[in-house]
């Protein structure tokens, strides 16, 4: 009786989930499919053959825009943002474990960048560089704008990590004579390494796809989102779809690589724990 009563609700929830997945991923799959159009294909269905022609066109000289340079620029910027986000978030997380003077005000200041509209923040950074007589570049003003987006997320993740971190490991290391640096390097970082990879993945993906915080601070050299936006009204071939497919592939590769590294670290931890238990026995 109970299963019969629940079946209509389950059916409705399943239907809602299917519609949600189609709405979320349908456009992406359509773009990926159309990127494999033949040389005579256009921007809409039906498909005119099947080939990798438009992927090859990506790396040729374009009449409008520069796919290759903007893609490389975004990839490099996202990698730098990822590394800085992990390092700064880790140091900030360690610092906030102690109730230092002004910690509350600093926390609210960091989180405030999530509340301020992105376009206002990037406008402020652009105006600041202009007033200082500095030229905006992707590696200076652009890097700062992206970090203002990734660091709050990294810090919030570090709060969650250290709130459930068992301090007994640190105390045991100190009892054995380890210095503060050795505790961080050989105890804390190895334990939270999978979470740090998650912070890095956040930093990379948020930076790689960011448009609003890139709009007014990248100078004359566009990142990939800006280049795509500029080409939406000029590029009339599936080259644009091929670029979208390529960027999606990069994101999935980063996720897959992160999962592999996390799996390796987890397996390594299990092996070390088993070896330690065998030694104690």
Secondary structure by P-SEA (a helix, b strand, c coil): cccccaaaaaaaaaaaaaaaaaaacaaaaaaaaaccccccccccccccccccccccccccccccccaaaaaaaaaaaaaaaaaaaaaaaaaaaaaacccccaaaaaaaaaaccccccaaaaaaaaaaaaaaaccccccccaaaaaaaaccaaaaaaaaaaaaaaccaaaaaaaaaacccaaaaaaccccccaaaaaaaaaaaaaaaaaaccccccccccccccaaaaaaaaccccccaaaaaaaaaaaaaaaaaaaaaaaaaaaaaaaaaaaaaaaaaaac
